[in-house]
Amino acid sequence: MDMRVNIAGVEWKNPVTVASGTFGSGAEYADFVDLNQLGAVTTKGVANVPWKGNSTPRVAEVYGGMMNAIGLQNPGIDLFCERDIPFLKQFDTKIIVNVCGHAPEEYLEVVERLADEPIDMMEINISCPNVNAGFLAFGQDAHHVEKLTGQIKKIAKQPIIMKLTPNVTDITEIAKAAEAGGADAVSLINTLTGMKIDVNRRTFAVANKTGGVSGPAVHPIAVRMVYQAAQAVQIPIIGMGGICTAEDALEFILAGASAVSVGTANFHNPRATLDVIEGIEAYMKKYGFESVKDMVGIVR
Ligand SMILES: Cc1cc2nc3c(=O)[nH]c(=O)nc-3n(C[C@H](O)[C@H](O)[C@H](O)COP(=O)(O)O)c2cc1C
């Protein structure tokens, strides 16, 4: 059985990675998960300088998942390159660095800095508010997505994955804009904006008022969006949103994703990625699939 997948010229040993921000930079999980077993490790978002994130409380439980408003707290690219990349290089897995910024210049600074680092791919989080466009997220405006993708592609040396936000009217328009800008792949979905009120404190459950909803509750929405994106673009898709089991992951693959990311599930089951890999193998054996590639997008 062939578990390998090829994402924009990078061969992963299997189609499973972790969703950015739910696995640190791998070190927190290395006692529970053999990182050598993962197709790739996707790091938490990193910016040009350290970000301290939002005020607390920053997470809340919701039905079928969680809501977070961490605010992309991160140590900045200098410490990241010094500490996190050498850590991940010890393992036989692909390294995908997730990049965030408030303005194109901030993204470009990080991409330029990473160009000569020994990483395999970059994933660009365009759910960040754009300070130059009234704080609308980059990923909510097709024009900005195409432009930013093009600017990044000019300086990046590794393949670029544009990570799409689901908080849009038409995901196909945004996926096409990323492709038109030269993206090598797209990943989706990021979290869905939600709100929870703490009735006993009579205030918002997270200090930011709104937060990003993730976990099983968002899975059917994510599968629908991956399917739509797969009909709209030719570039590979990495599917995510609420994956807890191999069946959840297989839905994305059958809908058109070439690979998948496990996110919130890592918090309650640190072995979730390994369960998903084993479950995909068992499914392939049961139904006689020789290669993961043969399952991609077969439900139309
Ligand atoms: C606590 C937390 C932190 C996150 N941080 C990031 C991040 O830094 N960059 C990013 O692109 N997505 C981030 N995400 C979004 C996830 O990568 C993923 O797109 C989303 O949670 C949906 O997948 P899931 O339902 O499996 O968690 C974060 C999600 C959570 C729950």
The ligand as an SDF file (V2000), in Angstrom:
LIG
                    3D

 31 33  0  0  0  0  0  0  0  0999 V2000
   -5.7580   27.0840   19.5780 C   0  0  0  0  0  0  0  0  0  0  0  0
   -5.6960   27.2320   18.0850 C   0  0  0  0  0  0  0  0  0  0  0  0
   -4.6630   27.9860   17.5090 C   0  0  0  0  0  0  0  0  0  0  0  0
   -4.5890   28.1450   16.1170 C   0  0  0  0  0  0  0  0  0  0  0  0
   -3.5440   28.8450   15.5770 N   0  0  0  0  0  0  0  0  0  0  0  0
   -3.4370   28.9570   14.2210 C   0  0  0  0  0  0  0  0  0  0  0  0
   -2.3080   29.6170   13.6280 C   0  0  0  0  0  0  0  0  0  0  0  0
   -1.3820   30.0750   14.3150 O   0  0  0  0  0  0  0  0  0  0  0  0
   -2.2760   29.7230   12.2640 N   0  0  0  0  0  0  0  0  0  0  0  0
   -3.2610   29.1890   11.4640 C   0  0  0  0  0  0  0  0  0  0  0  0
   -3.1870   29.3110   10.2290 O   0  0  0  0  0  0  0  0  0  0  0  0
   -4.3230   28.5270   12.0080 N   0  0  0  0  0  0  0  0  0  0  0  0
   -4.4310   28.4040   13.3500 C   0  0  0  0  0  0  0  0  0  0  0  0
   -5.4920   27.7100   13.8950 N   0  0  0  0  0  0  0  0  0  0  0  0
   -6.5050   27.0850   13.0000 C   0  0  0  0  0  0  0  0  0  0  0  0
   -6.2200   25.5790   12.7790 C   0  0  0  0  0  0  0  0  0  0  0  0
   -4.9550   25.3910   12.1830 O   0  0  0  0  0  0  0  0  0  0  0  0
   -7.3280   24.9190   11.9010 C   0  0  0  0  0  0  0  0  0  0  0  0
   -7.3610   25.5750   10.6500 O   0  0  0  0  0  0  0  0  0  0  0  0
   -8.7080   24.9930   12.5130 C   0  0  0  0  0  0  0  0  0  0  0  0
   -8.6420   24.8730   13.9250 O   0  0  0  0  0  0  0  0  0  0  0  0
   -9.6510   23.9110   11.9630 C   0  0  0  0  0  0  0  0  0  0  0  0
   -9.1720   22.6000   12.2220 O   0  0  0  0  0  0  0  0  0  0  0  0
   -9.6180   21.7440   13.5280 P   0  0  0  0  0  0  0  0  0  0  0  0
  -11.1140   21.8340   13.6120 O   0  0  0  0  0  0  0  0  0  0  0  0
   -9.1270   20.3600   13.2660 O   0  0  0  0  0  0  0  0  0  0  0  0
   -8.9540   22.3800   14.7020 O   0  0  0  0  0  0  0  0  0  0  0  0
   -5.5800   27.5360   15.2890 C   0  0  0  0  0  0  0  0  0  0  0  0
   -6.6140   26.7770   15.8790 C   0  0  0  0  0  0  0  0  0  0  0  0
   -6.6780   26.6160   17.2480 C   0  0  0  0  0  0  0  0  0  0  0  0
   -7.7840   25.7770   17.8360 C   0  0  0  0  0  0  0  0  0  0  0  0
  1  2  1  0
  2  3  1  0
  2 30  2  0
  3  4  2  0
  4  5  1  0
  4 28  1  0
  5  6  2  0
  6  7  1  0
  6 13  1  0
  7  8  2  0
  7  9  1  0
  9 10  1  0
 10 11  2  0
 10 12  1  0
 12 13  2  0
 13 14  1  0
 14 15  1  0
 14 28  1  0
 15 16  1  0
 16 17  1  0
 16 18  1  0
 18 19  1  0
 18 20  1  0
 20 21  1  0
 20 22  1  0
 22 23  1  0
 23 24  1  0
 24 25  2  0
 24 26  1  0
 24 27  1  0
 28 29  2  0
 29 30  1  0
 30 31  1  0
M  END
$$$$
